[in-house]
Amino acid sequence: MNKIVLSALAALTIGTVAASASDVKLYSDANGQLFNAPAEGRTEVVSKESSVFSKAPKLEFSGTHYFGLTSASPTTDTSVAGGDQSKFPASSTGFEMRRNYVQVKAFLNEKDYFRVTLDATKELGSSETATSTSTIKTDAVTATGTPATETVTTSTTVPRNGYANAFVKYAYLYMDKVLPATGVEVGIVHRPWIDYEEHNGWFYRSFNKVFVEEKGTATESGVDLVNSADLGFNLQTKTQFFSSEIGMFNGEGYHADKAAANQKNSGDVSLEWRLTGHILGEGTKVGKNDRTKDTFANLSTYGLMSKNHKDDSATLDQANASALKSEYDRSIFGLHAVYNQPLFLVAAQYFKATDGAQEAQLAASWDKRDYTGLSLNGEIRPFKDWTVIGRYDNYVMDDSSVNGADMSSSVKGTKMIAALAYKLSKNVNFIGSGKFINEEFTVAAKDGFDTGESKNVYMLTTEVKW
């Protein structure tokens, strides 16, 4: 029997190779043995596989998927007048598809390739009570018949709805060693910081974003300073003792553009960078270390200078008394350190950032918003396949008017995260987590009042990678 099996495997291997060069047919008898010629008692083996055609020598397919059950509870009430009023009307529980990445790389040679990553998400839908306000000037007549101008203000509830349409997250050409030890991405590419942190310091995008990316949603809060991808180019250098990324981008992220916020679509761009010193470990392995086996220590600086930036909405109005701030320049400077060995990981970062008003906005009595933030995270692996995770974030967003007075949208926030992860296999992880967020105003008029973003969030998460 063993001889039959070996014979079958050998014939199948030889026949498959030969079939790629000519139209060779294979035949099988009642014992399952393969032959390359017809005879009595033999039946032709018919392949049911479909061919894949490509002008690239090699295609590589992969996927990353985050699914979960989420329960989010505001720690304040929507009905409270004068302060401590939640932006979310009630507690929400439901299943989520937090990310659904499907990716293909078309290798043009051993090192150069074109990558396309499609994404989709369907997160917990909890309508927000935030309102948008518009002022309309209409012609009116006074009691004496004199022409006058009447101002009408309307407010509309703005919900945050989930979506599950596929969109392009990355689409770029990578060319290796266009400069010594340096490759380049061109297209919708990685921005320098977030991809580094997600593969070297914080590995849990499946239930919480990195510090500088988070923003106010039903399950998050944060500074919302930068996201992971944008149109432009990114030069990536890897050497033994240091690695770096530097690039120029539109500055609005892969899901937006300057014109979307009533701005002129000018030639202003964003310059962004990361520089990392590799104290322990190899810089050539940055982002590819196995943290359960490797020891590494990295010290990084990162930042950006973005001209004529914009927010997702046309204003930065976080409170009724704030001035309209739709056009501004953004700068960020941050420091990050991480140490890992097979038993544990510890990481820390600090950043400062500023949104400065452009000239057109100074008349609205708004000058700038200053951000500061501190984040600490760690994990310990006490047993094989088990990981205990913790994180603490602290951030401040302080608005100033031209005369230096505080604006009513100045806030401070804290976030604590605790989680337990189990690795079922190299393809599947399970994680249970709790997230506790508190965000308050810091100005005299509302000091101590909640911004509406405070919440407790519990998640059960399944990570799938292939």
C-alpha positions in Angstrom: 0.0 0.0 0.0 2.9 2.4 0.8 4.3 1.8 -2.6 1.0 2.7 -4.2 0.8 6.0 -2.3 4.4 6.9 -3.1 3.9 6.0 -6.7 0.7 8.1 -6.8 2.5 11.1 -5.3 5.5 10.8 -7.6 3.3 10.5 -10.7 1.1 13.4 -9.6 4.2 15.6 -9.1 5.8 14.7 -12.4 2.5 14.8 -14.3 1.7 18.3 -12.9 5.1 19.7 -13.9 4.8 18.1 -17.3 1.3 19.4 -17.8 2.5 22.9 -17.4 4.6 22.5 -20.6 2.3 20.1 -22.6 -1.2 18.7 -22.5 -0.4 15.5 -20.5 -3.4 13.5 -19.1 -3.3 11.4 -16.0 -5.4 8.2 -15.3 -6.2 6.4 -12.1 -7.1 2.7 -11.4 -9.3 1.2 -8.8 -6.4 1.2 -6.2 -5.8 5.0 -6.7 -2.6 4.5 -8.5 -1.8 7.2 -11.2 -0.7 6.5 -14.8 0.2 8.8 -17.7 -1.4 6.4 -20.3 -5.0 5.1 -20.8 -5.8 1.4 -20.3 -8.6 -0.9 -19.3 -9.8 -0.2 -15.7 -8.3 3.3 -15.7 -10.3 6.6 -15.7 -9.0 10.0 -16.6 -8.2 12.4 -13.7 -10.0 15.7 -14.3 -8.7 18.8 -12.6 -11.4 21.1 -11.1 -8.9 23.9 -10.3 -9.2 27.3 -12.0 -6.2 29.1 -13.4 -5.1 32.5 -12.1 -3.6 34.8 -14.7 -1.4 37.8 -13.9 1.3 39.8 -15.6 3.2 39.8 -12.3 5.5 36.8 -11.7 4.0 36.2 -8.2 0.8 37.1 -6.3 0.6 37.1 -2.5 -2.9 37.1 -0.9 -3.5 37.8 2.8 -6.2 39.0 5.2 -6.6 40.4 8.7 -10.0 40.5 10.4 -11.2 41.8 13.7 -14.7 40.7 15.0 -16.2 41.2 18.4 -19.0 41.7 20.8 -19.0 45.2 22.4 -20.9 46.8 25.3 -20.5 50.6 25.7 -22.1 52.6 28.6 -21.9 56.4 29.0 -21.0 57.4 32.5 -23.2 60.5 32.3 -26.8 61.2 31.2 -28.2 62.9 28.1 -31.0 64.6 30.2 -28.8 66.5 32.6 -28.9 70.3 32.0 -25.9 72.6 32.4 -23.2 70.0 32.3 -22.3 66.3 32.6 -24.4 65.6 29.6 -23.5 62.5 27.5 -23.2 62.7 23.7 -24.6 59.2 23.5 -28.3 58.6 24.4 -28.0 55.2 26.0 -25.9 52.1 26.6 -25.3 50.0 23.5 -24.4 46.3 23.0 -23.8 44.6 19.7 -21.6 42.6 17.4 -19.0 44.5 15.4 -16.8 44.0 12.3 -14.1 46.4 13.5 -11.8 45.9 10.5 -11.8 43.6 7.5 -8.6 43.9 5.6 -8.1 41.8 2.4 -4.8 42.3 0.6 -2.9 41.3 -2.5 0.7 42.0 -3.4 1.8 41.7 -7.0 5.5 41.1 -7.0 7.3 42.6 -10.0 10.6 41.0 -8.9 12.0 39.6 -5.7 11.7 42.9 -3.8 9.5 45.3 -5.7 5.7 45.0 -5.6 2.4 46.7 -5.9 0.0 46.4 -2.9 -3.7 46.9 -2.7 -5.5 46.6 0.6 -9.3 46.8 0.8 -11.1 47.4 4.1 -14.6 47.5 5.6 -15.9 48.2 9.0 -19.3 48.0 10.8 -18.9 49.2 14.4 -21.3 49.7 17.2 -23.9 52.3 16.1 -24.9 54.6 18.8 -26.4 57.9 17.7 -24.8 61.1 19.0 -26.7 64.1 20.4 -24.2 66.6 19.1 -25.8 69.3 16.9 -24.7 71.3 14.0 -25.7 74.9 13.9 -26.1 77.2 10.9 -27.0 80.8 10.6 -29.1 82.1 7.7 -29.5 85.7 6.9 -32.8 86.6 5.2 -34.3 90.0 4.2 -37.0 91.3 6.6 -39.0 94.5 7.2 -39.3 96.4 10.4 -42.6 97.6 11.8 -42.1 100.9 10.0 -41.4 99.3 6.7 -37.6 99.8 6.8 -35.5 96.9 5.3 -33.7 94.9 7.9 -31.8 91.6 8.3 -33.1 88.7 10.3 -30.8 85.9 11.6 -32.3 82.5 11.9 -30.4 79.7 13.7 -31.3 76.0 13.3 -29.9 72.9 15.0 -29.9 69.4 13.8 -29.0 66.2 15.5 -26.0 64.5 13.8 -25.9 60.7 14.2 -22.7 58.7 13.7 -23.8 55.8 11.5 -21.8 52.6 10.9 -20.9 51.5 7.4 -19.8 48.3 5.7 -18.8 49.4 2.2 -15.4 48.3 1.0 -12.9 51.1 0.6 -9.2 51.3 -0.4 -6.9 51.6 2.7 -3.6 51.2 0.8 -2.7 51.2 -2.9 1.0 51.8 -3.6 4.0 50.8 -5.5 7.0 49.7 -3.3 10.5 50.0 -4.9 13.4 48.6 -2.8 16.8 50.3 -2.4 16.1 53.4 -4.5 18.7 54.8 -2.1 21.2 52.9 0.1 19.2 50.8 2.6 16.1 52.8 1.6 12.9 51.8 -0.2 10.0 54.0 -1.2 6.2 53.7 -1.2 4.3 55.8 -3.8 0.4 56.0 -3.8 -1.9 55.6 -0.8 0.9 54.7 1.5 1.8 54.2 5.2 2.2 57.4 7.2 5.4 57.2 9.3 4.2 56.7 12.8 1.1 54.5 13.3 2.3 51.4 11.4 5.5 51.5 13.4 3.7 51.7 16.8 1.2 49.0 15.9 4.1 46.5 15.0 6.6 47.5 17.8 4.8 48.9 20.8 1.0 48.5 20.8 -0.2 45.3 19.0 -3.9 45.5 19.7 -5.6 47.6 17.0 -8.4 45.0 17.2 -9.9 46.6 20.3 -8.2 50.0 20.6 -6.3 52.3 18.3 -2.9 53.9 19.1 -2.8 57.0 21.2 -2.6 59.8 18.6 -5.2 58.2 16.3 -8.2 57.9 18.7 -11.2 60.2 18.4 -14.6 60.6 20.0 -17.0 57.7 19.1 -19.4 55.4 20.9 -16.4 53.3 22.1 -13.4 55.7 22.0 -12.2 59.2 22.8 -9.0 61.0 22.1 -7.0 63.7 20.3 -7.5 62.5 16.7 -4.3 63.9 15.4 -3.2 61.6 12.6 -4.3 58.4 10.9 -2.4 55.5 9.3 -2.5 56.2 5.5 -2.5 59.0 3.0 -1.8 59.9 -0.6 1.9 60.8 -1.1 5.3 59.0 -0.8 7.2 57.5 2.1 10.9 56.8 2.1 11.8 53.9 4.5 15.4 53.3 5.7 16.5 50.2 7.6 20.0 49.7 9.0 21.4 47.8 12.0 21.4 50.7 14.4 18.6 53.0 13.2 15.6 53.0 11.0 13.5 55.9 9.7 10.6 57.0 7.6 10.1 60.4 6.0 7.4 61.4 3.5 5.2 64.1 2.0 1.4 63.7 2.0 -1.8 65.5 1.3 -2.2 65.6 5.1 -5.9 64.8 5.4 -5.7 61.0 5.5 -6.9 58.3 3.1 -10.6 59.1 3.7 -10.6 62.9 3.2 -9.3 65.8 1.2 -8.8 69.5 1.8 -11.9 70.6 -0.1 -14.1 68.5 2.2 -14.0 71.2 4.9 -14.7 74.3 2.8 -11.1 74.9 2.2 -9.3 75.7 -1.0 -7.6 72.6 -2.4 -4.2 74.4 -2.2 -0.7 73.1 -2.9 0.0 73.0 0.9 1.2 69.5 2.0 2.2 67.6 5.1 5.8 66.7 6.0 6.0 63.7 8.3 8.8 61.6 9.8 9.9 58.9 12.3 13.5 58.3 13.4 14.3 55.2 15.6 17.5 54.2 17.3 17.7 50.4 17.9 19.5 50.0 21.2 18.9 46.2 21.3 18.0 44.1 18.3 18.4 44.7 14.6 17.0 47.8 12.9 16.6 45.7 9.7 14.0 43.7 11.6 11.9 46.6 12.7 8.2 45.7 12.7 9.0 42.0 12.1 10.3 40.9 15.5 8.5 38.0 17.3 7.9 39.5 20.7 7.5 36.1 22.3 11.0 35.1 21.3 13.1 38.3 20.5 14.6 41.0 22.7 14.6 44.5 21.4 14.7 48.1 22.7 13.9 51.1 20.5 13.9 54.9 21.1 12.0 56.9 18.6 11.0 60.5 17.7 8.1 61.3 15.4 6.2 64.3 14.1 4.6 66.2 11.3 4.2 69.7 9.9 0.9 70.0 8.0 -0.1 73.2 6.2 -3.8 74.1 5.6 -5.0 71.1 7.6 -8.6 70.3 8.2 -10.8 68.3 10.6 -13.4 65.7 9.5 -16.1 68.4 10.1 -16.0 72.0 8.9 -15.4 73.3 12.4 -13.7 72.3 15.6 -16.7 73.4 17.6 -16.8 71.2 20.7 -18.9 73.6 22.7 -21.4 76.3 21.9 -19.1 79.2 22.9 -16.2 78.1 20.7 -15.2 80.0 17.6 -15.3 78.4 14.2 -11.9 76.9 13.4 -12.1 75.2 10.0 -8.7 76.2 8.6 -5.4 75.8 10.5 -1.9 74.5 10.4 -0.9 71.4 12.5 2.4 70.4 14.1 3.2 67.3 16.2 6.4 66.3 18.0 6.6 63.0 20.0 8.9 60.7 21.8 8.5 56.9 22.2 10.4 54.1 23.9 9.8 50.4 24.0 11.6 47.4 25.6 10.6 43.8 24.9 11.8 40.4 26.0 10.0 37.1 25.8 8.4 37.5 29.2 7.1 41.1 28.9 6.9 44.4 27.0 6.8 48.0 28.3 6.4 51.1 26.2 5.9 54.8 26.9 5.3 57.9 24.8 4.9 61.7 25.2 3.8 64.2 22.6 3.0 67.9 22.1 0.9 69.2 19.2 -0.5 72.5 18.0 -3.3 73.6 15.7 -2.6 77.2 14.7 -5.3 79.4 13.1 -4.7 80.8 9.6 -5.1 84.5 9.0 -8.7 84.2 7.9 -9.7 82.7 11.3 -8.1 85.3 13.5 -11.1 87.6 13.1 -13.2 84.9 14.7 -11.1 85.4 17.9 -9.5 81.9 17.8 -5.7 81.5 17.9 -4.7 77.9 18.5 -5.3 74.6 20.2 -2.5 73.0 22.2 -2.4 69.3 22.8 -0.2 67.3 25.2 -0.4 63.6 25.9 1.3 60.8 27.9 0.7 57.1 27.3 2.1 54.0 29.1 1.4 50.4 28.0 2.7 47.0 28.8 2.0 43.3 28.6 3.2 40.2 30.5 3.2 36.7 29.2 3.1 34.5 32.3 2.1 31.3 30.5 2.5 30.0 26.9 -0.2 31.5 24.6 -1.5 33.8 27.4 -0.9 37.6 27.6 -2.1 40.2 30.2 -2.3 43.7 28.8 -2.6 47.1 30.4 -2.5 50.8 29.2 -3.0 54.3 30.6 -3.5 57.4 28.5 -3.6 61.1 29.7 -4.2 64.0 27.3 -5.1 67.7 27.4 -6.6 69.8 24.6 -6.4 73.5 25.4 -8.0 76.2 23.1 -6.8 79.8 23.3 -8.3 83.0 21.8 -6.2 85.8 20.4 -6.0 87.6 23.7 -4.8 84.4 25.5 -8.1 83.6 27.3 -9.2 80.0 27.5 -12.0 78.8 25.3 -14.9 76.6 26.6 -13.7 73.6 24.6 -10.5 73.1 26.6 -10.6 69.5 28.0 -8.6 66.9 29.8 -9.0 63.1 29.4 -7.8 59.9 31.0 -8.2 56.3 29.7 -7.4 53.0 31.4 -7.4 49.7 29.6 -7.1 46.1 30.9 -7.2 43.0 28.8 -6.4 39.3 28.6 -5.5 37.6 25.4 -5.3 33.9 24.4 -3.5 32.7 21.3 -5.4 29.7 19.8 -3.1 29.3 16.9 -0.8 31.4 14.6 -4.0 32.5 12.8 -6.5 33.1 15.6 -6.4 35.1 18.9 -9.1 35.8 21.4 -9.1 38.9 23.7 -11.3 40.1 26.5 -10.9 43.8 27.4 -12.3 46.6 29.5 -11.8 50.4 28.7 -12.6 53.2 31.2 -12.7 56.7 29.8 -13.1 60.0 31.6 -13.1 63.4 29.8 -13.9 66.7 31.5 -13.8 70.5 30.7 -10.9 72.4 32.3 -12.2 76.0 32.0 -13.6 78.0 34.8 -17.2 78.2 33.4 -17.4 74.4 33.1 -14.5 73.1 35.3 -15.2 69.5 36.3 -18.2 69.1 33.9 -18.1 66.1 31.6 -17.6 66.7 27.9 -20.0 63.9 27.1 -17.3 61.5 26.0 -16.8 59.6 29.3 -17.8 55.9 29.0 -17.0 52.3 30.0 -16.5 49.9 27.2 -16.2 46.1 27.4 -15.2 44.0 24.4 -14.8 40.3 23.4 -12.6 40.2 20.3 -11.6 37.6 17.7 -8.5 38.3 15.6 -8.1 36.3 12.4 -5.0 36.5 10.2 -4.1 34.4 7.1 
